[in-house]
Amino acid sequence: MESLEGVFKLADKIKFGEIVLVEYYRSFIPELMTLGLLYYGKSRGLPVIIDDNFDSLHVIQKHLEFLGIKEDFRDALVVKTGGKRNIGNVVTRVKFVSEPVIYIRNYEEAGRAAFSKVEKSINIVLGLERLFSFVSSVPEFYAFILALQSFLGNEKRKAFYLVNKDIASLIPFNPLPELERLATTVIEAVPTPTSGIFTFKKSTSLDLLGKKIEIPAGVIRWK
């Protein structure tokens, strides 16, 4: 079992500019990770930017409340696409349209505005698989992938894409194979009744490659 600070020291090994893909199954792992990454940013003096797609952050906040954890995410800068619930410090909104090329242009403009305000940051991306559910053709699919690829190497952020593997696998254009190729670090997150087991399936750090850690659910209450 790892302490939260022990986990933070492992996260320090992830470089700015990397994209970390976290593949999780139906569980409270996204709640655990979102809160943990928020604490990680605070502990390292780094702003946290959350991409909130279709009110994903609202769902996480409510789930945390039922777990007895109150967090308003006021310290997080939020880039919001779709949805109606404003959680955290919403600094910009991305107008969602079903045409990927237009949406990507809207997101890139909003993203530049958000990241121009920070030197280094922790970037948490929630609900990415829902964006891919609107893709209806191969050209649209690769337009999305190329847009994500353009952020690789952006040293203003350590990016963590939290993707529900069950949902992504059912989308007509399953993004996981391309996201796994694109990401510099791939983590498989498997729930147990009392913890989450995180396995580094891909990493630029030999210290992390193949490493498996278990984080008890209760550790996330630490601040």
BAFI-3210 file (N, C-alpha, C; in Angstrom, 3 decimals, decimal comma, padded with zeros to 6 digits):
// residues 223
n [1|2|3|4|5|6|7|8|9|10|11|12|13|14|15|16|17|18|19|20|21|22|23|24|25|26|27|28|29|30|31|32|33|34|35|36|37|38|39|40|41|42|43|44|45|46|47|48|49|50|51|52|53|54|55|56|57|58|59|60|61|62|63|64|65|66|67|68|69|70|71|72|73|74|75|76|77|78|79|80|81|82|83|84|85|86|87|88|89|90|91|92|93|94|95|96|97|98|99|100|101|102|103|104|105|106|107|108|109|110|111|112|113|114|115|116|117|118|119|120|121|122|123|124|125|126|127|128|129|130|131|132|133|134|135|136|137|138|139|140|141|142|143|144|145|146|147|148|149|150|151|152|153|154|155|156|157|158|159|160|161|162|163|164|165|166|167|168|169|170|171|172|173|174|175|176|177|178|179|180|181|182|183|184|185|186|187|188|189|190|191|192|193|194|195|196|197|198|199|200|201|202|203|204|205|206|207|208|209|210|211|212|213|214|215|216|217|218|219|220|221|222|223]
n.u [000,837|000,540|001,522|000,043|001,930|004,015|002,969|002,842|005,562|006,172|004,650|006,105|008,107|007,050|007,246|006,956|004,980|004,349|001,777|-000,473|-002,262|-004,954|-006,557|-009,556|-011,883|-015,416|-016,003|-014,947|-012,597|-012,013|-012,873|-011,172|-008,699|-008,954|-009,284|-006,913|-004,970|-005,561|-004,755|-002,083|-001,182|-001,528|000,285|002,676|002,755|001,549|-000,691|-003,919|-005,564|-008,656|-010,212|-013,463|-015,728|-019,012|-020,261|-018,815|-017,231|-019,068|-020,458|-018,396|-017,897|-020,361|-020,390|-018,200|-019,230|-021,173|-019,442|-018,572|-016,812|-016,175|-015,642|-015,112|-013,690|-012,764|-010,211|-009,325|-008,729|-011,086|-011,855|-014,563|-016,722|-019,831|-022,761|-024,332|-023,671|-021,757|-018,811|-016,083|-013,509|-014,505|-012,911|-013,035|-015,240|-015,995|-017,512|-019,642|-019,977|-021,287|-019,762|-016,601|-014,279|-014,886|-015,431|-012,905|-011,379|-012,631|-011,975|-009,166|-008,708|-009,857|-008,303|-005,722|-006,082|-006,529|-004,143|-002,252|-002,072|-000,560|002,572|003,547|001,597|-000,880|-002,869|-006,036|-008,078|-011,391|-014,022|-013,384|-013,936|-016,598|-016,658|-015,597|-017,689|-019,307|-018,157|-018,347|-017,106|-014,128|-012,284|-013,123|-012,535|-009,699|-009,105|-009,677|-007,762|-005,357|-005,569|-005,365|-002,820|-001,312|-000,933|000,952|004,027|003,746|005,038|003,880|002,243|001,483|-000,311|-003,251|-005,285|-008,299|-009,967|-012,846|-012,721|-014,608|-016,726|-015,398|-014,611|-016,933|-017,662|-018,302|-016,003|-013,479|-011,369|-009,178|-006,886|-005,447|-005,076|-003,473|-001,207|-000,458|-000,071|002,477|002,733|000,995|-001,495|-003,071|-005,927|-007,305|-010,070|-010,435|-012,357|-011,550|-009,558|-007,436|-005,693|-002,878|-001,257|001,653|001,702|003,030|005,733|007,942|009,848|012,143|012,012|009,326|008,126|006,223|005,684|003,619|001,199|-000,652|-003,318|-004,928|-008,411|-009,071|-006,911|-007,189|-008,490|-006,671|-005,204]
n.v [-001,192|002,205|005,401|008,694|010,710|009,150|008,306|010,786|011,323|009,465|010,527|012,811|011,915|011,855|013,727|017,226|018,077|015,539|013,140|011,432|008,551|007,297|004,424|003,293|001,172|000,630|002,307|004,050|005,192|007,451|009,563|009,283|009,701|012,287|013,946|013,270|014,200|016,895|017,501|016,836|018,813|021,090|020,466|020,695|023,267|023,920|025,115|023,704|022,559|021,708|019,901|019,877|017,917|017,788|017,995|016,244|016,791|017,669|015,293|013,835|015,458|015,195|012,428|012,283|013,710|011,908|010,042|011,258|013,358|016,678|018,851|021,720|022,426|024,945|025,879|024,968|025,597|025,681|024,367|024,317|022,186|021,869|020,787|021,989|022,567|024,518|023,906|024,484|026,897|028,285|029,188|029,436|028,707|026,173|026,205|023,704|021,788|019,377|018,841|017,744|019,144|021,878|022,000|021,329|023,540|025,502|024,539|024,648|027,398|028,221|026,692|027,752|030,262|029,582|028,209|030,122|031,611|030,332|028,966|026,349|023,392|021,091|019,105|017,868|015,735|015,125|012,949|012,496|010,330|010,703|012,804|011,529|009,911|011,273|011,153|010,277|009,336|008,145|010,246|012,303|011,102|010,908|013,574|014,429|012,899|013,930|016,533|016,145|015,092|017,298|018,567|017,138|017,264|019,826|021,849|023,264|021,754|018,757|016,220|014,407|012,048|010,804|007,973|006,055|002,747|000,783|002,241|003,560|001,393|000,576|002,491|003,340|004,244|003,334|004,966|004,096|002,439|004,317|006,390|005,098|004,729|007,381|008,449|009,075|007,841|005,102|004,054|001,435|001,182|-000,621|-001,510|-002,553|-003,880|-002,145|-000,457|000,929|-000,462|000,320|000,063|000,618|000,503|001,539|003,751|006,590|006,568|004,404|003,701|003,632|001,968|-000,881|-000,930|-001,599|-000,324|-000,073|001,736|002,634|003,329|005,092|006,798|009,065|010,957|012,487|015,732]
n.w [000,000|-000,838|000,453|000,203|-000,274|-001,156|-003,589|-004,842|-005,192|-007,120|-009,197|-009,639|-011,272|-013,767|-016,679|-017,540|-020,301|-021,019|-021,882|-019,998|-020,021|-018,360|-017,884|-016,766|-014,982|-014,299|-011,400|-008,390|-009,105|-010,879|-009,237|-007,022|-008,302|-009,454|-007,197|-005,868|-007,719|-007,649|-005,026|-005,353|-007,156|-005,496|-003,445|-004,737|-005,511|-007,935|-010,415|-011,096|-013,907|-015,124|-017,607|-018,209|-019,470|-020,488|-017,916|-016,275|-014,041|-012,168|-011,581|-010,394|-008,148|-006,722|-006,227|-004,514|-002,351|-001,407|-000,472|001,727|001,451|001,051|-001,507|-003,282|-005,487|-005,986|-006,249|-008,648|-012,086|-014,584|-017,719|-019,649|-021,427|-022,888|-020,952|-017,849|-015,251|-013,237|-011,882|-009,742|-010,657|-013,323|-016,118|-018,819|-021,542|-023,863|-026,880|-027,768|-030,660|-032,933|-035,148|-035,553|-036,548|-036,331|-033,585|-032,538|-033,324|-031,785|-029,227|-029,215|-029,322|-026,875|-025,138|-025,511|-024,365|-021,674|-020,892|-021,352|-019,116|-017,221|-016,026|-015,471|-015,084|-013,735|-015,646|-015,849|-017,619|-018,179|-019,178|-021,858|-023,530|-024,090|-025,883|-028,123|-028,793|-030,507|-032,936|-036,332|-038,587|-040,285|-041,110|-039,319|-036,888|-036,947|-037,123|-034,538|-033,124|-034,172|-033,239|-030,456|-030,444|-031,049|-028,655|-027,332|-025,755|-024,863|-022,616|-020,624|-019,109|-017,203|-018,343|-017,635|-018,830|-018,092|-018,738|-019,243|-019,649|-020,287|-021,480|-023,607|-025,163|-026,337|-028,120|-031,533|-032,984|-031,458|-029,276|-027,805|-028,753|-030,385|-028,548|-026,682|-028,210|-028,629|-026,035|-023,599|-021,213|-019,947|-017,829|-016,216|-014,353|-011,823|-009,888|-006,438|-003,664|-001,591|-002,486|-005,098|-007,819|-009,577|-012,583|-014,391|-017,635|-019,743|-020,063|-019,961|-018,085|-016,653|-014,034|-013,511|-015,386|-015,778|-013,102|-010,287|-008,188|-005,149|-003,912|-001,044|-000,546|001,531|001,817|000,359|001,769|003,013|003,490]
ca.u [000,000|001,331|001,029|-000,215|003,192|004,767|002,403|003,257|006,960|006,137|004,135|007,198|008,938|006,400|007,791|006,062|004,891|003,842|000,354|-000,684|-003,579|-005,377|-007,700|-010,182|-013,137|-016,510|-015,569|-014,706|-011,217|-011,866|-013,009|-009,917|-007,593|-009,157|-008,968|-005,487|-004,194|-005,762|-003,857|-000,713|-000,878|-001,393|001,496|003,851|002,608|001,208|-002,121|-004,577|-006,547|-009,515|-011,099|-014,721|-016,588|-020,377|-020,560|-018,130|-016,742|-020,235|-020,707|-017,324|-018,127|-021,490|-019,959|-017,345|-020,105|-021,761|-018,364|-018,253|-015,723|-016,686|-014,619|-015,792|-012,793|-012,592|-008,804|-009,028|-009,155|-011,900|-012,198|-015,811|-017,401|-021,154|-023,239|-024,938|-023,237|-020,462|-018,064|-014,729|-013,297|-014,639|-012,191|-013,426|-016,181|-015,799|-018,801|-019,650|-020,742|-021,064|-018,757|-015,324|-013,310|-015,264|-015,230|-011,464|-010,943|-013,129|-011,212|-007,789|-008,735|-010,110|-007,148|-004,610|-006,390|-006,360|-002,757|-001,394|-002,020|000,244|003,894|003,479|000,302|-001,408|-004,069|-006,872|-009,082|-012,492|-015,095|-012,876|-014,608|-017,899|-016,429|-015,397|-018,953|-019,946|-017,428|-019,137|-016,350|-012,679|-011,629|-013,426|-011,789|-008,281|-009,013|-009,602|-006,473|-004,307|-005,693|-004,777|-001,390|-000,649|-000,630|002,076|005,241|003,438|005,686|003,091|001,347|001,486|-001,713|-003,782|-006,562|-008,989|-010,894|-013,577|-012,397|-015,833|-017,464|-014,597|-014,565|-018,225|-017,851|-018,002|-014,589|-012,823|-010,161|-008,110|-005,621|-004,707|-004,667|-002,346|-000,038|-000,107|000,344|003,835|002,545|-000,317|-001,743|-004,316|-006,419|-008,260|-010,579|-010,737|-013,363|-011,035|-008,390|-007,229|-004,381|-002,455|-000,122|002,256|001,877|003,936|006,298|009,256|010,744|012,382|011,605|007,880|007,684|005,878|005,439|002,238|001,013|-001,999|-003,639|-006,179|-009,387|-009,082|-005,768|-007,556|-009,027|-005,574|-004,962]
ca.v [000,000|003,423|006,642|009,684|011,375|008,194|008,396|012,082|011,215|008,764|011,483|013,743|011,321|012,156|015,003|018,198|017,804|014,185|012,810|010,203|007,960|006,436|003,615|002,754|000,443|001,207|002,355|005,409|005,566|008,843|010,453|009,148|010,305|013,734|014,570|013,075|015,102|018,241|017,612|016,812|020,157|021,991|020,138|021,092|024,675|023,978|025,255|022,540|022,885|020,556|019,900|019,289|017,643|017,333|017,934|015,140|017,230|017,696|013,919|013,491|016,182|014,594|011,125|012,537|014,089|010,682|009,356|012,043|014,303|017,907|019,559|022,592|022,602|026,378|026,148|024,446|026,351|024,722|024,595|023,571|021,899|021,313|020,709|023,175|022,719|025,181|023,463|025,022|028,234|028,157|030,313|029,556|027,710|025,773|025,965|022,367|021,485|017,968|018,740|017,743|020,148|023,157|021,899|021,349|024,932|026,192|024,091|025,143|028,820|028,296|026,118|028,715|031,307|029,048|027,851|031,306|032,228|029,522|028,536|024,893|023,033|019,740|019,164|016,672|015,733|014,248|012,767|012,515|009,298|011,209|013,578|010,608|009,262|012,059|010,945|009,416|008,916|008,010|011,563|013,016|010,436|011,286|015,005|014,486|012,351|014,892|017,670|015,728|014,900|018,604|018,987|016,358|018,079|021,154|021,804|023,984|020,849|017,302|015,957|013,118|011,781|009,728|007,411|004,853|001,746|000,104|003,111|003,800|000,172|000,397|003,555|002,832|004,510|003,176|005,784|003,609|002,083|005,519|007,116|004,357|005,043|008,788|008,741|008,700|006,962|004,461|003,428|000,679|001,316|-001,691|-001,351|-003,634|-003,329|-001,138|000,252|000,915|-000,980|001,090|-000,570|001,433|-000,360|002,242|004,918|007,057|006,382|002,998|003,502|003,425|000,970|-002,166|-000,798|-001,767|000,233|-000,174|002,918|002,427|004,386|006,051|007,726|010,272|011,940|013,312|017,007]
ca.w [000,000|-000,953|001,044|-000,835|-000,610|-001,971|-004,933|-005,393|-005,625|-008,406|-010,187|-009,948|-012,322|-015,049|-017,131|-018,166|-021,735|-021,225|-021,805|-019,237|-020,234|-017,253|-018,298|-015,563|-015,115|-013,520|-010,006|-007,924|-009,426|-011,344|-008,078|-006,278|-009,039|-009,609|-005,916|-005,617|-008,577|-007,113|-003,872|-005,864|-007,643|-004,346|-002,693|-005,527|-005,878|-009,355|-010,702|-011,692|-014,938|-015,385|-018,771|-017,751|-020,612|-020,244|-016,477|-015,609|-012,736|-011,279|-011,144|-009,461|-006,897|-006,011|-005,727|-003,349|-001,243|-000,862|000,230|002,912|001,154|000,438|-002,281|-004,249|-006,628|-006,262|-006,573|-009,982|-013,264|-015,331|-019,122|-019,670|-022,687|-022,686|-019,586|-017,255|-013,864|-013,107|-010,707|-009,791|-011,208|-014,782|-016,719|-020,224|-022,043|-025,251|-027,528|-028,361|-031,878|-033,261|-036,214|-034,843|-037,007|-035,734|-032,143|-032,260|-033,437|-030,587|-028,057|-029,289|-028,954|-025,439|-024,456|-025,529|-023,396|-020,319|-020,598|-021,432|-017,785|-016,303|-016,480|-015,396|-014,513|-013,815|-016,473|-015,732|-018,683|-017,805|-020,164|-023,237|-024,317|-024,530|-027,104|-029,243|-029,152|-031,561|-034,184|-037,224|-039,764|-040,083|-041,125|-038,075|-035,812|-036,969|-036,821|-033,084|-032,691|-034,522|-032,329|-029,183|-030,677|-031,086|-027,285|-026,840|-025,656|-024,301|-021,300|-019,625|-018,399|-017,115|-018,662|-017,236|-019,487|-017,389|-019,736|-018,857|-020,672|-020,692|-022,403|-024,809|-025,980|-027,010|-029,110|-032,876|-033,261|-030,152|-029,301|-026,923|-029,409|-030,795|-027,342|-026,114|-029,043|-028,445|-024,662|-023,192|-020,063|-019,896|-016,531|-016,080|-012,983|-011,544|-008,528|-005,505|-002,747|-000,652|-003,016|-006,539|-008,201|-010,743|-013,240|-015,453|-018,799|-020,657|-019,380|-020,406|-016,947|-016,337|-012,639|-013,459|-016,350|-015,184|-011,672|-009,836|-006,855|-004,602|-003,114|-000,311|-000,787|002,625|001,798|-000,375|002,712|003,507|002,830]
c.u [000,880|000,679|000,817|001,066|004,075|004,289|002,834|004,699|007,069|005,653|005,195|008,066|008,337|006,791|006,691|006,136|004,368|002,309|000,246|-002,118|-003,873|-006,644|-008,304|-011,469|-014,165|-016,197|-015,491|-013,270|-011,116|-012,024|-011,710|-008,788|-007,743|-008,809|-007,486|-004,618|-004,370|-004,834|-002,391|-000,305|-000,656|-000,082|002,762|003,771|002,269|-000,286|-002,651|-005,644|-007,338|-010,336|-012,364|-015,664|-017,931|-020,650|-019,926|-017,667|-017,884|-020,524|-019,652|-017,544|-019,250|-021,135|-019,083|-018,181|-020,728|-020,715|-017,916|-017,140|-016,314|-015,520|-015,324|-014,953|-012,584|-011,158|-008,412|-009,533|-009,864|-012,164|-013,410|-016,376|-018,759|-021,570|-023,749|-024,432|-021,843|-019,807|-016,634|-014,702|-013,311|-014,022|-012,534|-014,386|-015,877|-017,174|-018,756|-020,532|-020,370|-020,063|-017,372|-014,356|-013,606|-015,044|-013,753|-010,935|-011,394|-012,301|-009,795|-007,714|-008,931|-008,912|-005,966|-004,837|-006,139|-004,895|-001,812|-001,199|-001,116|001,603|003,948|002,158|000,106|-002,734|-004,812|-007,969|-010,136|-013,510|-014,640|-013,607|-015,969|-017,768|-016,289|-016,691|-019,693|-019,272|-018,179|-018,381|-014,868|-011,977|-011,883|-012,631|-010,339|-008,077|-008,898|-008,229|-005,342|-004,358|-005,084|-003,260|-000,639|-000,287|000,537|003,342|005,001|003,930|005,012|002,247|001,901|000,021|-002,104|-005,168|-007,194|-010,105|-011,518|-013,419|-013,640|-016,596|-016,697|-014,608|-015,847|-018,507|-017,512|-016,550|-013,860|-011,502|-008,967|-006,828|-004,795|-004,247|-003,480|-001,066|000,470|000,483|001,786|003,814|001,127|-000,438|-003,074|-004,727|-007,533|-008,748|-010,599|-011,779|-012,862|-009,890|-008,449|-005,838|-004,016|-001,183|000,366|002,585|002,860|004,458|007,636|010,294|010,903|012,002|010,116|007,409|007,448|005,537|003,950|002,139|-000,444|-002,235|-004,957|-007,116|-009,331|-007,970|-006,142|-008,142|-007,947|-005,511|-003,680]
c.v [001,254|004,564|007,651|010,396|010,451|008,202|009,696|012,027|010,438|009,700|012,511|013,229|011,525|013,563|015,935|018,013|016,414|014,158|011,457|009,738|007,015|005,721|002,963|002,021|001,057|001,133|003,816|005,863|006,984|009,856|010,465|009,886|011,809|014,459|014,445|014,005|016,555|018,473|017,628|018,187|021,135|021,740|020,581|022,548|024,875|024,196|023,995|023,032|021,622|020,798|019,148|019,136|017,086|017,052|016,747|015,529|017,304|016,304|013,505|014,174|015,547|013,214|011,292|012,926|012,858|009,854|010,121|013,049|015,516|018,642|020,400|022,886|024,073|026,725|025,651|025,398|025,368|025,221|023,713|023,430|021,275|021,331|022,041|023,480|023,333|024,776|023,968|026,417|028,140|029,393|030,496|028,429|027,430|025,494|024,607|022,325|020,065|017,770|018,845|018,843|021,508|023,131|022,003|022,776|025,727|025,830|024,659|026,610|028,985|027,777|027,060|029,809|030,831|028,817|029,042|031,951|031,478|029,218|027,012|024,535|021,526|019,842|017,833|016,753|014,675|014,143|012,779|011,496|009,773|012,066|012,657|009,924|010,019|011,861|009,945|008,960|008,839|009,371|012,361|012,432|010,905|012,792|015,202|014,022|013,327|016,115|017,338|015,602|016,226|019,111|018,214|017,212|019,491|021,184|022,679|023,036|019,430|016,930|014,538|012,959|010,581|009,205|006,124|003,818|001,034|000,922|003,283|002,594|-000,056|001,458|003,012|003,056|004,523|003,947|005,174|003,199|003,301|006,332|006,427|004,608|006,450|009,067|008,312|007,774|006,409|003,726|002,694|000,710|000,306|-001,550|-002,665|-003,068|-002,196|-000,300|000,316|000,397|-000,358|000,461|000,306|000,507|000,226|003,463|005,290|006,886|004,895|002,679|003,188|002,268|-000,380|-002,100|-000,911|-001,230|000,083|001,011|002,659|003,608|005,465|007,077|009,059|011,327|012,861|014,640|017,610]
c.w [000,000|-000,165|-000,075|-001,236|-001,441|-003,418|-005,608|-005,902|-006,931|-009,510|-010,565|-011,093|-013,717|-015,472|-017,639|-019,687|-022,032|-021,231|-021,114|-019,477|-019,082|-017,686|-017,056|-015,908|-014,171|-012,025|-009,588|-008,211|-009,990|-010,211|-007,277|-006,984|-009,191|-008,323|-005,599|-006,443|-008,156|-005,927|-004,321|-006,367|-006,503|-003,620|-003,418|-005,978|-007,345|-009,533|-011,361|-012,672|-015,241|-016,642|-018,361|-018,942|-020,151|-018,761|-015,770|-014,207|-011,725|-010,724|-010,122|-008,118|-006,081|-005,467|-004,481|-002,128|-000,590|-000,116|001,473|002,715|000,450|-000,228|-003,325|-005,488|-006,974|-006,654|-007,964|-011,057|-014,195|-016,750|-019,401|-021,078|-022,378|-021,224|-019,062|-015,855|-013,808|-011,785|-010,852|-010,399|-012,736|-015,440|-018,192|-020,583|-023,512|-025,840|-028,208|-029,600|-032,276|-034,399|-035,574|-035,259|-036,380|-034,226|-031,788|-032,331|-032,210|-029,358|-028,067|-028,905|-027,453|-024,652|-024,414|-024,487|-021,965|-019,992|-020,699|-020,064|-016,809|-016,915|-016,562|-014,737|-014,529|-014,557|-016,380|-016,785|-018,350|-018,942|-021,600|-024,109|-024,819|-025,778|-028,315|-029,661|-030,252|-032,920|-035,064|-038,465|-039,432|-040,135|-039,840|-036,913|-035,793|-036,820|-035,310|-032,593|-032,984|-033,619|-030,971|-029,307|-030,648|-029,694|-026,685|-026,861|-025,164|-022,856|-020,262|-018,773|-018,274|-017,279|-018,281|-017,863|-018,800|-018,287|-019,209|-019,972|-021,175|-021,732|-023,709|-025,737|-026,767|-028,065|-030,494|-033,300|-031,913|-030,144|-028,574|-027,652|-029,826|-029,579|-026,661|-026,902|-028,752|-027,069|-024,418|-021,985|-020,111|-018,571|-016,592|-014,613|-012,746|-010,106|-007,754|-004,543|-001,868|-001,200|-004,533|-006,827|-009,542|-011,314|-014,391|-016,632|-019,819|-019,928|-020,004|-019,305|-016,648|-014,896|-012,528|-014,325|-015,672|-013,710|-011,368|-008,415|-006,435|-003,674|-002,383|-000,487|000,292|002,569|001,174|000,551|003,258|002,760|003,389]
res [m|e|s|l|e|g|v|f|k|l|a|d|k|i|k|f|g|e|i|v|l|v|e|y|y|r|s|f|i|p|e|l|m|t|l|g|l|l|y|y|g|k|s|r|g|l|p|v|i|i|d|d|n|f|d|s|l|h|v|i|q|k|h|l|e|f|l|g|i|k|e|d|f|r|d|a|l|v|v|k|t|g|g|k|r|n|i|g|n|v|v|t|r|v|k|f|v|s|e|p|v|i|y|i|r|n|y|e|e|a|g|r|a|a|f|s|k|v|e|k|s|i|n|i|v|l|g|l|e|r|l|f|s|f|v|s|s|v|p|e|f|y|a|f|i|l|a|l|q|s|f|l|g|n|e|k|r|k|a|f|y|l|v|n|k|d|i|a|s|l|i|p|f|n|p|l|p|e|l|e|r|l|a|t|t|v|i|e|a|v|p|t|p|t|s|g|i|f|t|f|k|k|s|t|s|l|d|l|l|g|k|k|i|e|i|p|a|g|v|i|r|w|k]
***
